[in-house]
Amino acid sequence: MKPTAPLHVYEVRPRIDHRGVDLISDVLPFGRLWYDTPDDAIGYALHSSRSRDAVIRVYDAVGNVIETHEHKGELKEWRGLPQQAKSRHAVSTTGSLLRLVNQF
């Protein structure tokens, strides 16, 4: 069974002051972002979760869901560096570290 990536959930809600919408999610660095239009907020949510599965719900002023967008992420399994590249990197780091130590 493959491990699944966490689902990103976004809410687009109209602001109380009627100046655009708030994009709200736990995955955002500050919890919410302000946008002029719902389309701008949806675009940001789709872009920032392009490698993860996401659900974007758009709410009206009363709190009813008026749109739902589901995005299938394109997360690919990371395989890491080839073994040969890892050893070359370790040698070059060690070599420069030795040169640095020998200077003092």
Backbone hydrogen bonds, N-H to C=O, Kabsch-Sander energy under -0.5 kcal/mol:
donor,donor_aa,acceptor,acceptor_aa,energy
8,H,53,D,-2.9
9,V,7,L,-0.5
10,Y,55,V,-2.9
11,E,24,I,-2.5
12,V,57,R,-2.8
13,R,11,E,-0.6
13,R,22,D,-2.4
15,R,20,G,-2.1
18,H,15,R,-1.4
20,G,18,H,-0.6
21,V,35,Y,-2.9
22,D,13,R,-3.3
23,L,33,L,-3.2
24,I,11,E,-3.1
24,I,22,D,-0.6
25,S,31,G,-1.9
28,L,25,S,-0.7
31,G,28,L,-0.7
33,L,23,L,-2.2
35,Y,21,V,-2.8
41,A,37,T,-1.6
42,I,38,P,-2.7
43,G,39,D,-2.3
44,Y,40,D,-2.1
45,A,41,A,-2.3
46,L,42,I,-2.6
47,H,43,G,-2.2
48,S,44,Y,-3.0
49,S,45,A,-1.2
50,R,47,H,-1.3
52,R,49,S,-1.6
54,A,71,H,-2.5
55,V,8,H,-2.5
56,I,69,H,-3.1
57,R,10,Y,-2.4
57,R,55,V,-0.5
58,V,67,E,-2.7
59,Y,12,V,-3.0
59,Y,57,R,-0.5
60,D,64,N,-2.2
63,G,60,D,-0.8
66,I,58,V,-3.1
67,E,58,V,-1.4
69,H,56,I,-3.0
71,H,54,A,-3.1
73,G,71,H,-0.7
74,E,50,R,-1.5
86,K,82,P,-1.8
87,S,83,Q,-2.0
88,R,84,Q,-2.0
89,H,85,A,-2.0
90,A,86,K,-2.2
91,V,87,S,-2.2
92,S,88,R,-2.4
93,T,89,H,-2.3
94,T,90,A,-2.4
95,G,91,V,-3.0
96,S,92,S,-2.1
97,L,93,T,-2.0
98,L,94,T,-2.4
99,R,95,G,-2.1
100,L,96,S,-2.1
101,V,97,L,-2.3
102,N,98,L,-2.6
103,Q,99,R,-1.0
104,F,100,L,-0.6
104,F,101,V,-0.9
